[in-house]
Amino acid sequence: MSMTHEVVISLMIVIGATFALIGSWGLVKLPDLMTRLHAPTKATTLGVGGALLASMIYFMALEGKMSIHELLISLFLFLTAPITANFLGKAYLHHYVDPEKALPPARGKYGWSTFVAAPEEESDAD
Amino acid sequence: MIGYALAFGFSAISLALLFNLWRLACGPTMTDRVLAVDTMVTNTIALIVLFGIDQGTTMYFEAALLFAMFGFVSTVAYCKFLLRGDVIE
């Protein structure tokens, strides 16, 4: 393994681990759930992406062929992180937030879609 | 050089897991605890991948992939349970 490979792999590991640490520190430090959601979903996912990139380069340099396992994991994580964040925010809104007081009035005709059921004629149309 | 980077990576991610554990233990709301578990799963995937580099074997990718899938499914199931009081209606 060449020196360049080693430097790049070490840099990726250090960057990834630092991002994971920053994400978890944000989870401890930030004041309430809606702000806390930002830290793990962005920083920690990026940290895992860095570790997976390091692993990909390492095994490519070691065995001489490309492996796509890591790409699969990082693709899966990058796809699922926003979904879990959205779901957690929805659960939090429905349990701990009073929409009358905490949320600004919706500009449309019907109000916030997560609290108001779909209007009748729209659901009949499709 | 990779050895030092791996040592730093292991200690940083272990510290991150401790932070998550603290949030899991005294998160004020249920959603905080679910978020802490989800972050722990993500950090564990990073730990498994770094362990795979340390051991020089590609055997651990399948474990990491399984962790990713089960982490996602369990978080969605927890959120569904919090929202509806039931997982499969």
Backbone of each chain as ProteinMPNN parsed JSONL, in Angstrom:
{"seq_chain_A": "MSMTHEVVISLMIVIGATFALIGSWGLVKLPDLMTRLHAPTKATTLGVGGALLASMIYFMALEGKMSIHELLISLFLFLTAPITANFLGKAYLHHYVDPEKALPPARGKYGWSTFVAAPEEESDAD", "coords_chain_A": {"N_chain_A": [[0.847, -1.198, 0.0], [0.558, 2.179, -0.882], [2.055, 5.334, 0.154], [0.384, 7.51, -0.295], [-2.159, 6.36, -0.357], [-2.345, 5.549, 2.344], [-2.315, 8.032, 3.667], [-4.653, 9.239, 2.68], [-6.623, 7.407, 3.552], [-6.296, 7.524, 6.36], [-6.944, 10.199, 6.787], [-9.625, 10.227, 6.014], [-10.73, 8.516, 7.953], [-10.24, 9.989, 10.301], [-11.646, 12.385, 9.782], [-14.253, 11.362, 9.483], [-14.735, 10.189, 12.041], [-14.538, 12.468, 13.623], [-16.737, 13.957, 12.724], [-18.802, 12.231, 13.513], [-18.515, 12.372, 16.276], [-19.035, 15.12, 16.699], [-21.716, 15.237, 15.91], [-22.938, 13.647, 17.902], [-22.29, 15.114, 20.138], [-23.744, 17.405, 19.636], [-26.266, 16.311, 19.944], [-26.329, 16.037, 22.706], [-26.003, 18.683, 23.548], [-27.806, 20.573, 22.371], [-30.917, 22.48, 22.752], [-33.784, 21.661, 22.483], [-36.008, 19.058, 21.1], [-36.57, 19.513, 18.347], [-34.413, 21.065, 17.448], [-32.411, 19.355, 18.16], [-32.693, 17.248, 16.417], [-31.277, 17.946, 14.148], [-28.48, 17.554, 14.531], [-27.697, 14.642, 14.789], [-28.858, 13.621, 12.395], [-27.585, 14.908, 10.298], [-24.727, 15.425, 10.823], [-23.8, 12.97, 11.997], [-24.512, 11.068, 10.081], [-22.924, 11.902, 7.957], [-20.454, 11.409, 9.154], [-20.43, 8.576, 9.342], [-20.465, 8.128, 6.623], [-17.886, 9.038, 5.954], [-16.277, 7.116, 7.303], [-17.05, 4.817, 5.919], [-16.175, 5.441, 3.36], [-13.421, 5.499, 3.818], [-13.035, 2.781, 4.411], [-13.726, 1.682, 1.949], [-11.69, 2.669, 0.243], [-9.497, 1.527, 1.505], [-9.848, -1.312, 1.242], [-9.884, -1.44, -1.479], [-7.285, -0.704, -2.085], [-5.959, -2.771, -0.859], [-6.831, -5.222, -1.941], [-7.036, -4.704, -4.598], [-9.339, -4.603, -6.086], [-12.516, -3.085, -6.766], [-14.947, -2.603, -4.23], [-18.414, -2.76, -3.609], [-19.949, -2.95, -1.381], [-19.783, -1.11, 0.768], [-20.686, 1.164, -0.455], [-23.31, 0.486, -0.783], [-24.198, 0.399, 1.897], [-23.797, 3.094, 2.676], [-25.432, 4.428, 0.872], [-27.917, 3.426, 1.642], [-28.057, 4.447, 4.267], [-27.989, 7.221, 3.769], [-30.344, 7.491, 2.415], [-32.258, 6.765, 4.327], [-31.957, 8.416, 6.551], [-33.239, 11.084, 6.336], [-35.916, 10.228, 6.326], [-36.345, 8.982, 8.828], [-35.858, 11.22, 10.429], [-37.914, 12.952, 9.696], [-40.122, 11.435, 10.504], [-39.69, 11.277, 13.269], [-39.904, 13.99, 13.939], [-42.575, 14.397, 13.326], [-43.836, 12.675, 15.169], [-43.062, 13.977, 17.504], [-44.319, 16.495, 17.193], [-47.018, 15.75, 17.325], [-47.235, 14.795, 19.895], [-46.143, 16.574, 21.835], [-46.501, 19.232, 21.175], [-48.576, 22.045, 21.019], [-50.619, 22.82, 18.439], [-52.101, 25.143, 18.107], [-50.895, 27.121, 19.655], [-48.041, 26.957, 19.32], [-47.378, 26.797, 16.584], [-47.156, 28.795, 13.615], [-49.991, 30.304, 11.9], [-51.326, 28.412, 9.199], [-50.887, 29.163, 5.711], [-52.505, 28.331, 3.688], [-55.751, 27.019, 2.623], [-56.567, 25.051, 4.375], [-55.023, 24.552, 6.739], [-52.39, 23.027, 8.819], [-51.054, 20.15, 7.338], [-50.375, 17.861, 8.731], [-51.944, 17.884, 10.966], [-54.567, 18.326, 10.178], [-57.186, 16.545, 8.627], [-57.35, 15.161, 5.286], [-59.153, 17.057, 2.851], [-62.571, 16.341, 1.866], [-63.626, 16.322, -0.858], [-61.322, 16.313, -2.346], [-60.159, 13.824, -1.782], [-62.097, 12.196, -2.836], [-61.85, 12.708, -5.495], [-59.536, 11.385, -6.418]], "CA_chain_A": [[0.0, 0.0, 0.0], [1.415, 3.349, -1.02], [1.935, 6.365, 1.192], [-0.795, 8.338, -0.597], [-3.329, 5.621, 0.121], [-2.401, 5.602, 3.805], [-2.692, 9.383, 4.104], [-6.074, 9.483, 2.364], [-7.461, 6.574, 4.423], [-6.242, 8.067, 7.722], [-7.684, 11.468, 6.796], [-11.053, 9.896, 5.961], [-11.124, 7.973, 9.259], [-10.243, 11.063, 11.301], [-12.764, 13.294, 9.484], [-15.509, 10.678, 9.782], [-14.911, 10.05, 13.493], [-14.795, 13.803, 14.187], [-18.125, 14.328, 12.437], [-19.688, 11.43, 14.368], [-18.42, 12.938, 17.64], [-19.728, 16.414, 16.719], [-23.149, 14.963, 15.87], [-23.422, 13.171, 19.2], [-22.163, 16.239, 21.08], [-24.916, 18.227, 19.388], [-27.42, 15.629, 20.555], [-26.32, 16.337, 24.14], [-25.914, 20.101, 23.879], [-28.87, 21.435, 21.855], [-31.933, 22.658, 23.791], [-35.011, 20.843, 22.426], [-35.915, 17.974, 20.12], [-36.558, 19.957, 16.952], [-33.047, 21.44, 17.095], [-31.561, 18.175, 18.352], [-32.794, 16.377, 15.246], [-30.308, 18.328, 13.123], [-27.112, 17.062, 14.75], [-27.441, 13.267, 14.355], [-29.235, 13.265, 11.029], [-26.632, 15.416, 9.31], [-23.307, 15.215, 11.123], [-23.449, 11.569, 12.224], [-24.596, 10.358, 8.804], [-21.705, 12.26, 7.219], [-19.349, 10.7, 9.8], [-20.446, 7.189, 8.875], [-20.053, 8.175, 5.224], [-16.424, 9.126, 5.93], [-15.71, 5.82, 7.69], [-17.305, 3.861, 4.84], [-15.282, 5.819, 2.261], [-12.094, 5.016, 4.213], [-13.034, 1.329, 4.263], [-13.749, 1.38, 0.519], [-10.354, 2.92, -0.315], [-8.568, 0.568, 2.121], [-9.942, -2.648, 0.646], [-9.52, -1.316, -2.882], [-5.821, -0.704, -2.155], [-5.462, -4.045, -0.34], [-7.154, -6.354, -2.812], [-6.911, -4.304, -5.989], [-10.617, -4.502, -6.821], [-13.529, -2.214, -6.178], [-16.047, -3.286, -3.543], [-19.54, -1.835, -3.542], [-20.72, -3.156, -0.15], [-19.828, 0.127, 1.546], [-21.547, 2.095, -1.183], [-24.677, 0.051, -0.475], [-24.53, 0.833, 3.261], [-23.909, 4.55, 2.772], [-26.636, 4.808, 0.125], [-29.064, 3.108, 2.495], [-28.106, 5.404, 5.386], [-28.315, 8.557, 3.267], [-31.76, 7.493, 2.037], [-33.184, 6.58, 5.444], [-31.809, 9.453, 7.586], [-34.321, 12.074, 6.316], [-37.221, 9.622, 6.63], [-36.467, 8.841, 10.28], [-35.938, 12.549, 11.037], [-39.264, 13.445, 9.448], [-41.035, 10.653, 11.335], [-39.5, 11.692, 14.667], [-40.488, 15.32, 14.087], [-44.041, 14.246, 13.317], [-44.239, 12.113, 16.463], [-42.887, 15.029, 18.519], [-45.372, 17.506, 17.004], [-48.321, 15.251, 17.754], [-47.279, 14.483, 21.318], [-45.681, 17.576, 22.8], [-46.662, 20.597, 20.688], [-49.948, 22.479, 20.792], [-50.533, 23.534, 17.156], [-52.722, 26.478, 18.192], [-49.986, 28.108, 20.263], [-46.634, 26.935, 18.926], [-47.151, 26.895, 15.147], [-47.787, 29.935, 12.946], [-51.152, 29.869, 11.128], [-51.0, 27.997, 7.836], [-51.326, 30.175, 4.769], [-53.469, 27.782, 2.727], [-57.165, 26.991, 2.996], [-56.94, 23.953, 5.264], [-54.223, 24.366, 7.938], [-51.239, 22.134, 8.728], [-51.544, 18.876, 6.819], [-50.19, 16.754, 9.669], [-52.992, 17.924, 11.992], [-55.902, 18.382, 9.585], [-57.42, 15.446, 7.692], [-57.478, 15.589, 3.898], [-60.521, 17.462, 2.541], [-63.363, 15.24, 1.314], [-63.783, 16.264, -2.314], [-60.025, 15.977, -2.928], [-59.915, 12.389, -1.688], [-63.034, 11.537, -3.741], [-61.423, 12.915, -6.879], [-58.592, 10.361, -6.864]], "C_chain_A": [[0.882, 1.248, 0.0], [1.132, 4.368, 0.075], [0.684, 7.216, 0.981], [-2.063, 7.675, -0.09], [-3.467, 5.754, 1.634], [-2.867, 6.958, 4.297], [-4.176, 9.624, 3.873], [-6.979, 8.683, 3.31], [-7.486, 7.144, 5.841], [-7.049, 9.353, 7.827], [-9.187, 11.197, 6.82], [-11.538, 9.384, 7.309], [-11.241, 9.094, 10.279], [-11.418, 12.016, 11.07], [-14.091, 12.64, 9.861], [-15.768, 10.586, 11.27], [-15.196, 11.4, 14.133], [-16.239, 14.218, 13.937], [-19.094, 13.54, 13.31], [-19.7, 11.991, 15.788], [-19.18, 14.261, 17.721], [-21.24, 16.204, 16.716], [-23.68, 14.534, 17.221], [-23.303, 14.265, 20.266], [-23.336, 17.204, 20.905], [-26.165, 17.63, 19.988], [-27.494, 15.912, 22.044], [-26.584, 17.818, 24.387], [-27.161, 20.899, 23.507], [-30.119, 21.396, 22.747], [-33.212, 21.821, 23.668], [-35.012, 19.948, 21.196], [-35.821, 18.469, 18.685], [-35.183, 20.459, 16.523], [-32.113, 20.237, 17.202], [-31.588, 17.243, 17.158], [-31.706, 16.678, 14.225], [-28.979, 17.605, 13.284], [-26.926, 15.619, 14.284], [-27.769, 13.019, 12.897], [-28.246, 13.807, 10.011], [-25.204, 15.002, 9.642], [-22.965, 13.737, 11.272], [-23.52, 10.767, 10.933], [-23.364, 10.643, 7.95], [-20.493, 11.541, 7.813], [-19.27, 9.256, 9.367], [-20.034, 7.133, 7.412], [-18.537, 8.243, 5.09], [-15.76, 7.8, 6.262], [-15.881, 4.805, 6.571], [-16.411, 4.15, 3.643], [-13.862, 5.329, 2.557], [-11.988, 3.516, 4.002], [-12.985, 0.939, 2.79], [-12.361, 1.547, -0.085], [-9.368, 1.881, 0.206], [-8.63, -0.786, 1.422], [-9.674, -2.619, -0.847], [-7.999, -1.359, -3.02], [-5.257, -2.064, -1.756], [-5.657, -5.165, -1.354], [-7.129, -6.0, -4.292], [-8.203, -4.305, -6.766], [-11.636, -3.715, -6.018], [-14.578, -3.05, -5.439], [-17.188, -2.299, -3.326], [-20.397, -2.06, -2.3], [-20.903, -1.852, 0.612], [-20.744, 1.144, 0.895], [-23.011, 1.788, -0.881], [-25.093, 0.567, 0.899], [-24.732, 2.34, 3.297], [-25.121, 5.06, 2.008], [-27.874, 4.584, 0.984], [-29.197, 4.122, 3.626], [-28.531, 6.787, 4.91], [-29.776, 8.632, 2.838], [-32.662, 7.501, 3.265], [-33.086, 7.691, 6.489], [-32.91, 10.512, 7.52], [-35.671, 11.496, 6.69], [-37.4, 9.494, 8.143], [-36.598, 10.212, 10.943], [-37.343, 13.126, 10.893], [-40.277, 12.757, 10.358], [-40.938, 11.078, 12.796], [-40.098, 13.065, 14.915], [-41.996, 15.265, 14.148], [-44.536, 13.707, 14.656], [-44.142, 13.165, 17.557], [-44.0, 16.061, 18.412], [-46.704, 17.023, 17.564], [-48.403, 15.009, 19.252], [-47.084, 15.695, 22.218], [-45.92, 19.013, 22.368], [-48.152, 20.888, 20.506], [-49.977, 23.314, 19.511], [-51.155, 24.927, 17.198], [-51.71, 27.524, 18.658], [-48.629, 28.151, 19.58], [-46.418, 27.178, 17.443], [-47.791, 28.161, 14.594], [-48.977, 29.449, 12.127], [-50.749, 29.502, 9.703], [-51.6, 28.964, 6.835], [-52.419, 29.662, 3.829], [-54.882, 27.789, 3.286], [-57.401, 26.07, 4.189], [-56.134, 23.839, 6.55], [-53.145, 23.309, 7.736], [-51.693, 20.725, 8.392], [-51.356, 17.74, 7.809], [-51.257, 16.745, 10.75], [-54.396, 17.849, 11.416], [-56.046, 17.25, 8.582], [-57.601, 16.009, 6.28], [-58.934, 15.963, 3.61], [-61.248, 16.415, 1.701], [-63.316, 15.171, -0.209], [-62.461, 15.929, -2.997], [-59.801, 14.469, -2.915], [-60.911, 11.618, -2.556], [-62.532, 11.597, -5.184], [-60.437, 11.847, -7.332], [-58.907, 8.995, -6.251]], "O_chain_A": [[1.828, 1.356, 0.781], [0.143, 4.291, 0.803], [0.009, 7.597, 1.937], [-2.923, 8.314, 0.516], [-4.55, 6.033, 2.149], [-3.689, 7.055, 5.208], [-4.875, 10.143, 4.743], [-7.976, 9.205, 3.81], [-8.547, 7.242, 6.458], [-7.748, 9.581, 8.815], [-9.932, 11.85, 7.551], [-12.617, 9.758, 7.768], [-12.212, 9.156, 11.034], [-12.102, 12.412, 12.014], [-14.949, 13.27, 10.479], [-16.875, 10.864, 11.73], [-15.991, 11.492, 15.068], [-16.895, 14.765, 14.824], [-20.085, 14.087, 13.795], [-20.75, 12.076, 16.425], [-19.891, 14.507, 18.696], [-21.967, 16.898, 17.426], [-24.74, 14.989, 17.65], [-24.12, 14.333, 21.184], [-23.857, 17.75, 21.877], [-27.029, 18.352, 20.486], [-28.586, 16.018, 22.6], [-27.302, 18.176, 25.321], [-27.546, 21.809, 24.241], [-30.361, 20.397, 23.424], [-33.686, 21.31, 24.682], [-34.128, 20.055, 20.346], [-35.072, 17.906, 17.886], [-34.81, 20.302, 15.361], [-31.154, 20.109, 16.441], [-30.62, 16.525, 16.906], [-31.256, 15.779, 13.514], [-28.412, 17.104, 12.313], [-26.06, 15.378, 13.442], [-27.047, 12.288, 12.218], [-28.084, 13.21, 8.947], [-24.547, 14.318, 8.857], [-21.953, 13.284, 10.736], [-22.691, 9.886, 10.703], [-22.826, 9.746, 7.301], [-19.605, 11.111, 7.077], [-18.191, 8.752, 9.059], [-19.337, 6.208, 6.997], [-17.959, 7.591, 4.22], [-14.805, 7.393, 5.6], [-14.973, 4.021, 6.297], [-15.939, 3.225, 2.98], [-13.181, 4.81, 1.673], [-10.987, 3.024, 3.482], [-12.296, -0.009, 2.415], [-11.897, 0.686, -0.834], [-8.509, 1.404, -0.535], [-7.598, -1.346, 1.052], [-9.286, -3.63, -1.432], [-7.474, -1.97, -3.951], [-4.205, -2.472, -2.248], [-4.748, -5.96, -1.593], [-7.193, -6.884, -5.146], [-8.201, -4.044, -7.969], [-11.621, -3.685, -4.787], [-15.042, -4.071, -5.948], [-16.972, -1.159, -2.917], [-21.453, -1.442, -2.16], [-22.005, -1.518, 1.048], [-21.471, 1.879, 1.562], [-23.838, 2.69, -0.743], [-26.189, 1.103, 1.064], [-25.707, 2.826, 3.871], [-25.77, 6.014, 2.437], [-28.763, 5.433, 1.05], [-30.292, 4.601, 3.917], [-29.336, 7.452, 5.562], [-30.384, 9.701, 2.885], [-33.704, 8.156, 3.267], [-34.035, 7.897, 7.246], [-33.484, 10.83, 8.562], [-36.491, 12.182, 7.301], [-38.449, 9.841, 8.685], [-37.353, 10.366, 11.903], [-37.892, 13.708, 11.828], [-41.171, 13.398, 10.91], [-41.95, 11.225, 13.481], [-40.72, 13.302, 15.95], [-42.627, 15.989, 14.919], [-45.516, 14.2, 15.214], [-45.008, 13.251, 18.428], [-44.57, 16.463, 19.426], [-47.432, 17.786, 18.199], [-49.492, 15.013, 19.827], [-47.763, 15.839, 23.234], [-45.581, 19.936, 23.109], [-48.89, 20.093, 19.923], [-49.418, 24.411, 19.488], [-50.78, 25.796, 16.412], [-51.661, 28.642, 18.146], [-48.11, 29.229, 19.288], [-45.378, 27.715, 17.062], [-48.86, 28.562, 15.055], [-48.986, 28.296, 11.695], [-49.938, 30.186, 9.079], [-52.675, 29.521, 7.059], [-53.165, 30.448, 3.245], [-55.179, 28.46, 4.274], [-58.348, 26.285, 4.946], [-56.538, 23.067, 7.419], [-52.992, 22.761, 6.644], [-52.577, 20.165, 9.042], [-52.087, 16.752, 7.753], [-51.468, 15.718, 11.395], [-55.315, 17.366, 12.077], [-55.146, 17.01, 7.778], [-57.955, 17.174, 6.102], [-59.85, 15.277, 4.063], [-60.627, 15.691, 0.923], [-63.014, 14.128, -0.788], [-62.448, 15.342, -4.079], [-59.32, 13.895, -3.892], [-60.613, 10.5, -2.977], [-62.749, 10.683, -5.98], [-60.472, 11.431, -8.49], [-58.207, 8.02, -6.523]]}, "seq_chain_B": "MIGYALAFGFSAISLALLFNLWRLACGPTMTDRVLAVDTMVTNTIALIVLFGIDQGTTMYFEAALLFAMFGFVSTVAYCKFLLRGDVIE", "coords_chain_B": {"N_chain_B": [[0.44, 4.549, 10.361], [-2.249, 4.445, 9.655], [-2.968, 2.986, 11.838], [-2.806, 4.794, 14.022], [-4.792, 6.619, 13.24], [-6.976, 4.924, 13.339], [-7.041, 4.357, 16.073], [-7.695, 6.891, 17.078], [-10.195, 7.155, 15.827], [-11.663, 5.01, 16.968], [-11.721, 5.833, 19.688], [-13.021, 8.332, 19.516], [-15.552, 7.643, 18.486], [-16.447, 5.926, 20.441], [-16.69, 7.712, 22.571], [-18.694, 9.299, 21.481], [-20.769, 7.438, 21.5], [-21.109, 7.2, 24.244], [-22.105, 9.763, 24.842], [-24.54, 9.539, 23.477], [-25.705, 7.565, 25.0], [-26.074, 8.911, 27.378], [-28.022, 10.751, 26.606], [-30.012, 8.942, 26.022], [-30.54, 7.941, 28.55], [-31.456, 10.184, 30.09], [-33.135, 11.693, 28.433], [-35.636, 14.124, 27.977], [-38.103, 13.684, 26.602], [-40.042, 11.037, 24.982], [-39.49, 10.852, 22.243], [-36.938, 11.903, 22.13], [-35.483, 9.805, 23.229], [-35.873, 7.792, 21.332], [-34.573, 8.982, 19.189], [-31.985, 9.025, 20.243], [-31.423, 6.26, 20.329], [-31.472, 5.701, 17.602], [-29.287, 7.226, 16.716], [-27.283, 5.907, 18.094], [-27.278, 3.441, 16.77], [-26.356, 4.28, 14.248], [-23.796, 5.198, 14.933], [-22.723, 2.8, 15.819], [-22.574, 1.36, 13.454], [-20.512, 2.76, 12.171], [-18.464, 2.11, 13.959], [-18.279, -0.684, 13.596], [-17.455, -0.778, 10.934], [-14.953, 0.487, 11.108], [-13.704, -1.392, 12.739], [-13.632, -3.522, 10.985], [-11.727, -2.531, 9.13], [-9.536, -2.5, 10.844], [-9.155, -5.22, 11.418], [-8.676, -6.111, 8.906], [-10.439, -7.534, 7.269], [-13.217, -8.265, 5.113], [-15.457, -9.228, 6.215], [-17.2, -8.029, 7.933], [-18.973, -6.328, 6.733], [-21.508, -7.246, 6.075], [-22.688, -7.465, 8.568], [-22.737, -4.749, 9.263], [-24.465, -3.778, 7.315], [-26.819, -5.145, 7.981], [-27.24, -4.009, 10.488], [-27.776, -1.36, 9.712], [-30.191, -1.674, 8.309], [-31.937, -2.837, 10.247], [-31.849, -0.867, 12.175], [-33.12, 1.292, 10.915], [-35.694, 0.181, 10.462], [-36.516, -0.352, 13.086], [-36.554, 2.214, 14.22], [-38.569, 3.467, 12.706], [-40.683, 1.814, 13.441], [-40.873, 2.355, 16.189], [-41.58, 5.087, 16.088], [-44.009, 4.931, 14.794], [-45.404, 3.518, 16.686], [-45.441, 5.408, 18.761], [-46.965, 7.385, 17.539], [-49.434, 6.173, 16.833], [-50.059, 4.306, 18.755], [-49.829, 1.674, 18.157], [-48.207, -0.84, 16.205], [-48.567, -2.457, 13.87], [-51.449, -2.027, 12.193]], "CA_chain_B": [[-0.337, 5.787, 10.288], [-3.653, 4.049, 9.746], [-3.184, 2.542, 13.205], [-3.111, 5.959, 14.876], [-6.1, 7.139, 12.838], [-7.994, 3.997, 13.851], [-7.144, 4.562, 17.526], [-8.482, 8.116, 17.258], [-11.573, 6.886, 15.419], [-12.332, 4.186, 17.99], [-12.002, 6.584, 20.925], [-14.022, 9.378, 19.251], [-16.889, 7.071, 18.318], [-16.867, 5.428, 21.754], [-17.147, 8.891, 23.318], [-19.991, 9.664, 20.895], [-21.756, 6.469, 22.008], [-21.395, 7.559, 25.645], [-23.015, 10.918, 24.782], [-25.874, 9.056, 23.098], [-26.247, 6.815, 26.139], [-26.537, 9.908, 28.339], [-29.297, 11.27, 26.101], [-30.992, 7.85, 26.154], [-30.912, 7.773, 29.959], [-32.211, 11.287, 30.662], [-33.843, 12.529, 27.478], [-36.914, 14.464, 28.614], [-39.278, 13.129, 25.93], [-39.86, 9.708, 24.373], [-38.873, 10.991, 20.923], [-35.502, 12.061, 22.361], [-34.886, 8.481, 23.449], [-35.844, 7.099, 20.041], [-33.492, 9.618, 18.411], [-30.712, 8.556, 20.801], [-31.193, 4.886, 19.871], [-31.162, 5.765, 16.173], [-27.913, 7.705, 16.581], [-26.389, 4.834, 18.559], [-27.162, 2.465, 15.678], [-25.491, 4.861, 13.212], [-22.418, 5.186, 15.432], [-22.255, 1.409, 15.872], [-22.183, 0.985, 12.09], [-19.169, 3.319, 11.96], [-17.529, 1.321, 14.783], [-18.101, -1.987, 12.945], [-16.662, -0.577, 9.712], [-13.56, 0.726, 11.527], [-13.177, -2.686, 13.221], [-13.319, -4.289, 9.78], [-10.44, -2.042, 8.615], [-8.517, -2.902, 11.812], [-8.903, -6.653, 11.274], [-8.301, -6.405, 7.527], [-11.346, -8.487, 6.635], [-14.473, -7.673, 4.631], [-16.54, -10.062, 6.742], [-18.118, -7.292, 8.811], [-19.892, -5.459, 5.986], [-22.875, -7.766, 6.155], [-23.186, -7.071, 9.889], [-23.043, -3.318, 9.229], [-25.664, -3.596, 6.485], [-27.961, -5.592, 8.786], [-27.471, -2.971, 11.509], [-28.423, -0.207, 9.075], [-31.589, -2.0, 7.992], [-32.743, -3.017, 11.455], [-31.955, 0.433, 12.837], [-34.171, 2.068, 10.246], [-37.011, -0.425, 10.697], [-36.911, -0.202, 14.491], [-36.911, 3.616, 14.475], [-39.887, 3.717, 12.117], [-41.683, 1.112, 14.244], [-41.041, 3.122, 17.434], [-42.325, 6.319, 15.8], [-45.386, 4.518, 14.494], [-46.022, 3.17, 17.975], [-45.704, 6.66, 19.497], [-48.013, 8.153, 16.877], [-50.72, 5.512, 16.72], [-50.286, 3.367, 19.844], [-49.844, 0.329, 17.595], [-47.226, -0.873, 15.134], [-49.26, -2.94, 12.667], [-52.89, -1.862, 12.46]], "C_chain_B": [[-1.829, 5.497, 10.383], [-3.973, 3.586, 11.166], [-3.543, 3.685, 14.141], [-4.486, 6.516, 14.552], [-7.212, 6.256, 13.384], [-8.17, 4.163, 15.357], [-7.967, 5.805, 17.836], [-9.944, 7.869, 16.936], [-12.326, 6.08, 16.45], [-12.679, 5.013, 19.221], [-13.064, 7.652, 20.689], [-15.418, 8.78, 19.171], [-17.376, 6.461, 19.633], [-17.375, 6.562, 22.628], [-18.521, 9.341, 22.81], [-21.085, 8.734, 21.399], [-22.108, 6.759, 23.458], [-22.339, 8.756, 25.72], [-24.441, 10.456, 24.477], [-26.531, 8.334, 24.26], [-26.781, 7.778, 27.195], [-27.893, 10.461, 27.905], [-30.39, 10.208, 26.215], [-31.467, 7.74, 27.594], [-31.774, 8.916, 30.447], [-32.766, 12.237, 29.612], [-35.217, 12.865, 28.018], [-38.135, 13.851, 27.924], [-38.972, 11.752, 25.337], [-39.153, 9.815, 23.027], [-37.364, 11.22, 21.04], [-34.826, 10.705, 22.515], [-34.815, 7.695, 22.15], [-34.713, 7.659, 19.174], [-32.127, 9.154, 18.909], [-30.406, 7.144, 20.339], [-30.795, 4.878, 18.398], [-29.725, 6.219, 15.949], [-26.918, 6.651, 17.046], [-26.194, 3.788, 17.479], [-26.209, 2.995, 14.609], [-24.032, 4.838, 13.656], [-21.862, 3.768, 15.487], [-21.844, 0.916, 14.495], [-20.776, 1.504, 11.799], [-18.12, 2.508, 12.724], [-17.232, -0.036, 14.128], [-17.216, -1.848, 11.707], [-15.199, -0.343, 10.066], [-12.919, -0.56, 12.043], [-12.818, -3.583, 12.048], [-12.0, -3.852, 9.168], [-9.308, -2.541, 9.51], [-8.142, -4.376, 11.626], [-8.482, -7.02, 9.859], [-9.193, -7.42, 6.847], [-12.64, -7.794, 6.216], [-15.692, -8.387, 5.205], [-17.602, -9.232, 7.459], [-19.099, -6.398, 8.062], [-21.33, -5.912, 6.109], [-23.502, -7.391, 7.493], [-23.584, -5.606, 9.893], [-24.316, -3.054, 8.43], [-26.914, -4.005, 7.262], [-28.295, -4.571, 9.863], [-28.211, -1.789, 10.908], [-29.895, -0.479, 8.84], [-32.43, -2.105, 9.257], [-32.88, -1.721, 12.241], [-33.073, 1.262, 12.239], [-35.55, 1.511, 10.588], [-37.45, -0.211, 12.137], [-37.279, 1.242, 14.803], [-38.294, 3.933, 13.925], [-40.974, 3.037, 12.944], [-41.943, 1.85, 15.55], [-41.881, 4.376, 17.189], [-43.782, 6.005, 15.52], [-46.107, 4.197, 15.794], [-46.357, 4.424, 18.771], [-46.879, 7.411, 18.887], [-49.38, 7.499, 17.031], [-51.036, 4.575, 17.892], [-50.285, 1.922, 19.394], [-48.847, 0.314, 16.454], [-47.869, -1.323, 13.823], [-50.749, -2.894, 12.936], [-53.698, -2.74, 11.527]], "O_chain_B": [[-2.574, 6.187, 11.08], [-5.093, 3.761, 11.648], [-4.462, 3.571, 14.953], [-5.258, 6.848, 15.451], [-8.249, 6.744, 13.832], [-9.289, 4.118, 15.867], [-8.819, 5.796, 18.724], [-10.832, 8.308, 17.667], [-13.469, 6.392, 16.785], [-13.789, 4.916, 19.745], [-13.918, 7.87, 21.548], [-16.366, 9.339, 19.722], [-18.574, 6.473, 19.916], [-18.366, 6.409, 23.341], [-19.394, 9.714, 23.594], [-22.196, 9.175, 21.692], [-23.256, 6.591, 23.869], [-23.255, 8.782, 26.541], [-25.408, 10.895, 25.101], [-27.734, 8.456, 24.49], [-27.8, 7.512, 27.831], [-28.799, 10.622, 28.722], [-31.55, 10.528, 26.473], [-32.644, 7.48, 27.848], [-32.748, 8.671, 31.159], [-32.864, 13.44, 29.85], [-35.917, 11.966, 28.484], [-39.112, 13.526, 28.598], [-37.815, 11.354, 25.206], [-38.314, 8.976, 22.696], [-36.597, 10.794, 20.176], [-33.733, 10.484, 21.996], [-33.826, 7.012, 21.885], [-33.993, 6.911, 18.513], [-31.218, 8.917, 18.114], [-29.264, 6.842, 19.99], [-29.894, 4.142, 17.994], [-29.022, 5.672, 15.1], [-25.84, 6.51, 16.469], [-25.084, 3.294, 17.283], [-25.355, 2.258, 14.115], [-23.141, 4.506, 12.874], [-20.677, 3.551, 15.234], [-20.89, 0.15, 14.364], [-19.946, 0.781, 11.248], [-17.031, 2.248, 12.213], [-16.085, -0.483, 14.104], [-16.344, -2.68, 11.457], [-14.304, -0.892, 9.423], [-11.733, -0.799, 11.815], [-11.83, -4.315, 12.095], [-11.221, -4.696, 8.727], [-8.255, -2.952, 9.022], [-6.966, -4.736, 11.669], [-7.985, -8.123, 9.629], [-8.746, -8.107, 5.929], [-13.1, -6.86, 6.873], [-16.816, -8.183, 4.747], [-18.751, -9.655, 7.587], [-19.963, -5.774, 8.679], [-22.249, -5.103, 6.229], [-24.681, -7.044, 7.564], [-24.622, -5.239, 10.444], [-25.14, -2.222, 8.81], [-27.935, -3.319, 7.22], [-29.464, -4.292, 10.129], [-29.154, -1.269, 11.505], [-30.748, 0.361, 9.129], [-33.516, -1.529, 9.332], [-33.896, -1.492, 12.898], [-33.873, 1.861, 12.957], [-36.459, 2.255, 10.955], [-38.619, 0.077, 12.394], [-38.213, 1.485, 15.567], [-39.098, 4.586, 14.589], [-42.054, 3.596, 13.135], [-43.091, 1.966, 15.98], [-42.777, 4.695, 17.971], [-44.68, 6.725, 15.958], [-47.27, 4.557, 15.981], [-47.421, 4.509, 19.386], [-47.691, 7.999, 19.601], [-50.368, 8.172, 17.324], [-52.165, 4.1, 18.01], [-50.687, 1.035, 20.146], [-48.648, 1.335, 15.796], [-47.736, -0.658, 12.795], [-51.261, -3.619, 13.789], [-54.927, -2.744, 11.593]]}, "name": "protein", "num_of_chains": 2, "seq": "MSMTHEVVISLMIVIGATFALIGSWGLVKLPDLMTRLHAPTKATTLGVGGALLASMIYFMALEGKMSIHELLISLFLFLTAPITANFLGKAYLHHYVDPEKALPPARGKYGWSTFVAAPEEESDADMIGYALAFGFSAISLALLFNLWRLACGPTMTDRVLAVDTMVTNTIALIVLFGIDQGTTMYFEAALLFAMFGFVSTVAYCKFLLRGDVIE"}
